């Protein structure tokens, strides 16, 4: 029988690792997960922000950012983002 893992446990195991965060809007973030709370608000460091625009994808480098968990659509642990 396979062992079960809860979603917050999986995110907790990703602390210190790269994670790709896809937002509900036209933005995506890839960075190292520093921490999160019960609302899945996340702090990332060494971040690359990808914003889809009508003219293409705009990329922005950020040292650190705080993401609101209410706006997160999907998490991809171990990924470096859409360029991978």
Backbone bond lengths (Angstrom), bond angles and torsions (degrees), N, CA, C in turn:
res aa  C-N    CA-C-N  psi(-1)  N-CA   C-N-CA  omega(-1)  CA-C   N-CA-C  phi
1 X - - - 1.460 - - 1.525 109.54 -
2 X 1.310 117.35 133.93 1.462 122.06 -178.63 1.526 110.15 -73.49
3 X 1.317 115.45 143.22 1.462 119.14 177.39 1.520 109.45 -77.65
4 X 1.314 115.90 148.23 1.456 120.97 -179.02 1.523 109.34 -100.04
5 X 1.318 115.06 145.16 1.457 121.15 176.37 1.527 107.82 -132.18
6 X 1.307 115.68 134.96 1.458 121.17 179.66 1.530 109.97 -80.05
7 X 1.337 116.71 152.88 1.474 119.63 -177.55 1.533 114.03 -54.90
8 X 1.330 118.26 -44.77 1.465 120.03 -179.37 1.528 111.48 -66.69
9 X 1.340 117.58 -29.71 1.463 120.58 175.69 1.523 110.71 -66.58
10 X 1.324 116.33 -40.12 1.460 120.42 178.69 1.528 110.59 -63.93
11 X 1.335 116.95 -43.82 1.464 120.38 178.22 1.524 109.95 -63.60
12 X 1.330 117.01 -39.79 1.464 121.33 179.25 1.530 111.00 -60.75
13 X 1.316 117.43 -37.31 1.465 121.60 177.92 1.525 112.49 -67.82
14 X 1.329 116.69 -18.07 1.472 121.95 -178.51 1.523 113.08 -88.19
15 X 1.324 118.42 -6.05 1.468 120.43 179.95 1.522 108.70 -60.07
16 X 1.320 115.57 130.14 1.455 121.82 -178.03 1.519 113.35 90.06
17 X 1.329 117.10 -4.36 1.467 122.10 -179.44 1.524 110.55 -110.58
18 X 1.327 115.64 165.77 1.460 121.33 175.88 1.523 109.38 -73.32
19 X 1.339 115.03 143.58 1.460 120.76 178.99 1.526 108.43 -146.25
20 X 1.306 115.56 144.62 1.464 122.83 177.90 1.518 106.24 -109.00
21 X 1.329 116.99 122.86 1.466 122.82 -177.02 1.526 108.12 -113.48
22 X 1.326 116.01 119.53 1.458 121.80 178.15 1.526 107.46 -102.04
23 X 1.318 115.28 122.94 1.458 121.01 -176.01 1.530 110.79 -90.79
24 X 1.322 116.92 168.06 1.471 122.10 176.38 1.525 111.12 -68.88
25 X 1.320 116.58 -24.74 1.467 121.30 179.83 1.529 108.89 -87.85
26 X 1.304 116.89 -161.42 1.463 122.79 -178.26 1.528 111.76 -87.87
27 X 1.320 117.35 24.38 1.468 121.22 -176.82 1.525 111.44 -117.03
28 X 1.321 114.08 149.45 1.457 121.94 174.23 1.519 107.27 -138.46
29 X 1.326 116.44 149.45 1.453 121.52 -178.71 1.524 108.80 -131.00
30 X 1.315 115.96 141.42 1.452 121.82 174.78 1.519 107.30 -130.17
31 X 1.335 116.74 128.62 1.460 119.86 -179.05 1.510 111.06 -172.55
32 X 1.317 114.91 -175.04 1.462 121.86 178.39 1.521 108.63 -92.24
33 X 1.323 116.57 125.05 1.467 121.71 -178.16 1.525 110.02 -74.80
34 X 1.341 115.81 119.52 1.468 121.16 177.14 1.517 111.78 -92.44
35 X 1.335 117.00 -34.29 1.454 120.11 -178.61 1.518 111.27 179.15
36 X 1.335 114.75 170.50 1.463 121.97 178.98 1.516 108.09 -156.78
37 X 1.331 115.79 167.81 1.467 120.02 177.44 1.524 110.17 -121.67
38 X 1.325 116.95 -172.71 1.469 121.85 -177.21 1.528 112.88 -64.75
39 X 1.328 117.27 -19.24 1.460 121.68 178.42 1.528 111.34 -93.18
40 X 1.316 117.23 4.19 1.464 126.35 -177.99 1.536 111.46 62.62
41 X 1.352 116.86 25.62 1.456 119.70 165.23 1.520 105.14 -65.40
42 X 1.326 118.52 135.14 1.456 121.42 -173.03 1.518 111.99 -125.72
43 X 1.330 115.51 144.52 1.460 122.22 171.98 1.523 106.70 -111.08
44 X 1.346 115.23 124.41 1.461 122.18 178.61 1.520 109.22 -119.20
45 X 1.337 116.60 148.61 1.459 120.75 172.48 1.522 109.23 -124.17
46 X 1.326 116.14 164.36 1.469 122.39 -176.91 1.528 109.08 51.04
47 X 1.332 115.11 58.69 1.463 123.23 -167.55 1.532 111.86 -98.90
48 X 1.318 114.81 141.45 1.459 121.96 167.77 1.520 107.11 -116.56
49 X 1.331 116.03 124.56 1.468 121.71 178.00 1.524 108.50 -101.11
50 X 1.318 115.94 131.73 1.459 122.09 177.03 1.524 107.69 -114.99
51 X 1.325 116.18 123.02 1.462 120.73 178.93 1.526 108.59 -121.49
52 X 1.334 115.48 119.87 1.466 120.14 178.41 1.524 109.23 -79.80
53 X 1.337 115.23 126.68 1.460 121.76 178.19 1.526 107.98 -126.40
54 X 1.324 117.73 167.08 1.476 119.73 177.95 1.529 113.23 -59.72
55 X 1.328 117.24 -23.59 1.464 120.57 -178.92 1.525 113.24 -94.93
56 X 1.334 117.25 -0.94 1.468 120.66 -179.32 1.515 111.17 135.58
57 X 1.315 115.51 -161.58 1.462 120.75 -178.44 1.516 109.79 -102.36
58 X 1.340 116.08 126.31 1.458 122.43 177.25 1.523 107.65 -96.32
59 X 1.339 116.98 129.47 1.462 122.21 -178.67 1.520 109.28 -112.29
60 X 1.339 116.13 132.80 1.458 122.31 179.11 1.518 109.17 -131.26
61 X 1.331 116.98 132.93 1.471 122.11 176.51 1.525 108.56 -93.26
62 X 1.338 115.65 134.87 1.464 121.86 178.86 1.526 109.00 -131.46
63 X 1.329 117.08 143.96 1.462 120.46 178.05 1.532 110.05 -71.40
64 X 1.330 116.42 -43.67 1.462 120.99 -177.15 1.526 108.92 -155.92
65 X 1.323 117.17 148.64 1.463 120.48 177.65 1.521 110.65 -150.30
66 X 1.323 115.26 155.92 1.460 123.51 175.85 1.522 107.48 -113.71
67 X 1.334 116.88 124.43 1.461 121.71 179.72 1.522 109.40 -106.63
68 X 1.326 116.65 135.44 1.456 122.69 177.29 1.530 108.93 -78.08
69 X 1.315 116.63 120.88 1.458 121.73 -177.40 1.517 113.67 -59.46
70 X 1.319 117.63 -26.23 1.457 121.26 -179.83 1.530 112.09 -66.90
71 X 1.338 116.76 -20.64 1.461 121.15 -177.37 1.523 113.41 -102.39
72 X 1.337 116.68 2.71 1.465 120.65 -179.22 1.521 109.78 -85.19
73 X 1.328 115.65 131.88 1.464 122.02 179.71 1.525 110.78 -98.65
74 X 1.358 117.00 -46.54 1.461 120.03 -175.25 1.530 110.17 -151.64
75 X 1.334 116.60 148.15 1.449 123.46 176.58 1.524 108.97 -118.50
76 X 1.339 116.11 137.47 1.462 120.83 178.07 1.527 107.45 -124.63
77 X 1.334 117.72 95.25 1.466 120.72 -179.71 1.524 111.48 -64.73
78 X 1.348 115.21 142.75 1.458 121.00 175.73 1.507 115.02 77.63
79 X 1.321 118.32 8.06 1.465 121.37 -176.95 1.524 110.53 -105.86
80 X 1.326 116.14 151.41 1.464 122.06 176.75 1.514 111.96 -100.49
81 X 1.310 117.98 13.85 1.455 120.37 175.74 1.507 114.30 104.39
82 X 1.330 115.44 -168.99 1.470 120.63 -173.37 1.528 113.90 -68.20
83 X 1.338 117.85 -17.14 1.461 120.11 -179.21 1.525 112.39 -78.26
84 X 1.324 116.81 -15.33 1.463 121.56 -175.43 1.509 112.09 -68.89
